[in-house]
Amino acid sequence: MLHAYYLFIGVVDNAIDSGAIETGNLVLYYFETSPSANQSTISDVALMTEVLKCHTSNDARAMTLCKLGELYQEVLGEQSATSIESYIEQRKRVGRLTAELSYLLIRPLLQGARHNLGNFMQKVGAVGCLVDSVIDLSADRRLGLLSFSPTIRNYAKLTLYTFLEGLRVMTEHPRLSGLFFRAIGDNVGDRFRKKDSRTHACVVADRRDKAADVA
């Protein structure tokens, strides 16, 4: 179940990182409808939304849709942040909501409500989202997804704040330190893989244009 959710988050996040901010509206639409029977092709976002729906219990579906709507509004709020301070707070809210959705999906499998688990997941989610921000801030600026121009001091403040927040969580749960560092490594690796993929796509497009000119 969580594998399906994290794949869904990865696909949607990749679409938004590419500048397709309207992806959130599409997710909400796809979550309430189903692909047409005669539809020959389906986008990655539509496919992963359908997979997530299949892994969401009927009891949790309405609440999941509501939380997805809240999450999209918080993502839009990132673009309205006019300072690094408001940006950090917005990213923390996005991370907490993303983790809250994770808890919502697994709650039917738990014996009774586990509020401590939900709170812990939200703390980790907030830190994880900040780590993503440290990695993605430059790319978001280039894509015009920010309402302010980050300075070197802003980058330093974001990095330091993220480090301190991560250190706080690791101090409270030291046995998870190795997992946190592996997750950070995966995030950095994903950024380089995305960059390589985009570079390859640009090279292929350039070669096609040159071949067309020759022809």
Secondary structure, 3 states (H helix, E strand, C coil): CHHHHHHHHHHHHHHHHCCCCCHHHHHHHHHHCCCCCCCCCCCHHHHHHHHHHHCCCHHHHHHHHHHHHHHHHHHHHHHHCCCHHHHHHHHHHHHHHHHHHHHHHHHHHCCCCCHHHHHHHHHHHHHHHHHHHHHHHHHHHHCCCCCCCCCHHHHHHHHHHHHHHHHHHHHHCHHHHHHHHHHHHHHHHHHHHHHHHHHHHHHHHHHHHHHHHHC
